[in-house]
Amino acid sequence: SLQAFFKGLQQKEKYIIIYFLSCKRAELLYNYIHTQGQSSPVIIERLEIMRKDTYQEVTNIIIEALETGVKPWVRPWEESNIEPLRHNGEAYKGINTVTLWAVAMKKGYQSQFWMTFKQAKELGAQVKKGEKSAPVFYANKLVVEDEESQNEELRTIHYMKSYSVFNAEQIEGLPQDFYFTPKKSKVLDNSKRIKLVDDFIANTGAEIINGSNAGYSPFYDHIALPKFEQFNSANGYYATALHELSHWTGAKHRLNRIVTTEMAEKEYAKEELVAELAATFLGASLGLSLDITGNHASYINGWLKVLKEDKRAIFRASSQAQKAADFLHNLQLQQAKAA
């Protein structure tokens, strides 16, 4: 635990470590401790782990795919957009969904199950020799007592931790269910509507008006959407509707992402990435295979610029996208209770 960092350290040393951790500069902290000549084995062991830049590792996977014109969260075959699952069947969320989709696409994995080395062993299985893991993340916090504070105040530092998982196809000896081809997403009949998704959209309570172009208006707080019959496919209609609903969640009185009616180019690209991911998450949870924006060059170029400038951008976008998807799902529950 990172709590071990603080055992036996002087108050000055604690403040130095807090500073570097809060700035997310583990590399600088590592170098600082080495130059002081007072490095504790516990600290060095933990910092060796922290030095691995998992933020950049994940961002590089996304960038590599986007630079070839491929969105790593969309696979254009029937099994696409199936939620990645833990060994117990629980779905991953947020950045973990994006990361595991990207790794699965890059490596060609078809199984939706992922697990740690220990979990595989507990199931009587073994990771194949030479297989490389994928990172998954979770939020953690470190509570530190401020010894110089008269009120004995505590300071909380929030940070991201990661651990390694393997796809079922990298593991030998698992029960056969883990190797099954995932349940296929619904192949949309281009001429038919889907009641499940129509009800989902209606239950959000969003104001949707007929328009010649699709879009969400922050000023009027409504969504313009052409009629179903005007789209070339059912896929196009539902992908567009879920995308605009994801923008709709960003209003100031909802999730407060869209704070102005006019966005700068970079902020627009960030919001489009959030809506893209949120709609993809929604499609996966509804069992649909949806390509939200297609491989539109302007979108991809905007996302590449954002990701190359900030290795944490995909983490923030994934977190905001998950919040947007969860917000829309919660509206379904509220509607059901009111019925």
Secondary structure, DSSP 8 states (H G I E B T S, - for coil): -GGGGGTT--HHHHHHHHHHHHTT-HHHHHHHHHHHT---HHHHHHHHHHHS-HHHHHHHHHHHHHTTT--TT--SSTTTT---B-TTS-B--HHHHHHHHHHHHHHT----BEE-HHHHHHTT-EE-TT---EEEEEEEEEEEE-TT-TT--EEEEEEEEEEEEEEGGGEES--GGGGS-----B---TT---HHHHHHHHHT---EEE-SS-EEETTTTEEEE--GGGSS-HHHHHHHHHHHHHHHTTSTTTT-----SS--HHHHHHHHHHHHHHHHHHHHHTTB---SSTT-HHHHHHHHHHHHH-TTHHHHHHHHHHHHHHHHHHHHHHHHHH-
